[in-house]
Amino acid sequence: MLASVGVYGVTAYLLAERTREVGVRMALGADAADVLRLLVLESVRWVGLGVAVGLAVTTTLATVARATVADLVQVDVASSAAVALVVSVIAIAATAVPTLRATRTSPAVALRGEG
């Protein structure tokens, strides 16, 4: 739960900082759906990379821990996959919400930095 809140907060903040970029794209004629698609796909790439690295590190550390500590249970793959899925969905939602807000803002307001 704590990881989900952290991922949502950081992702939403970083996307909110790009409001001016969204305003420029919209002022130059980009469609709101295209801007949303661009930013969500970019976020999906980063989330995918983060999940892959996180799962690799978790598996490696669990293997090392099992080799050094007696009677440790094996990593629960279903739990790891569920956590990765939940964090991924939250990160995508954290991308979509500020982006939708920015695309609904007037490009002039977004460029002034008031939106």
C-alpha positions, 0 to 999 in steps of 0.5 A: 500500500505504501509503495502504491501511494509513493508511486502514485504521488511521484508519477502524478507530480512528474506528469503535472510538471509537464502541463506546459509541454501539454499546452504547447502540444495542444497549441500547435494542434495536437489532439487531446487523445494523441497527447494522452496516448503519448504520455501514457505509452511513455509511462507504460514503458517506464513502469514496465522497466521498473517492474522488470528490474524490481522482479529481477532484484526480488528473485535474486535477493530471495535466492541469495537469502535462501542460500544463506539462511536455513529454512526460508520459504521460496518466493511466492510468484503469485504474490509478486505478480499481484503486487507488480500488477497493482503497482502498474495499474496505479502508475498508469492511473497516476499518469492518466489523471494529470494528463486528462486534467492538462488536456482539458486546460486551455493551451493559453492557461497551460502556457502561462503556468496557471493550470 
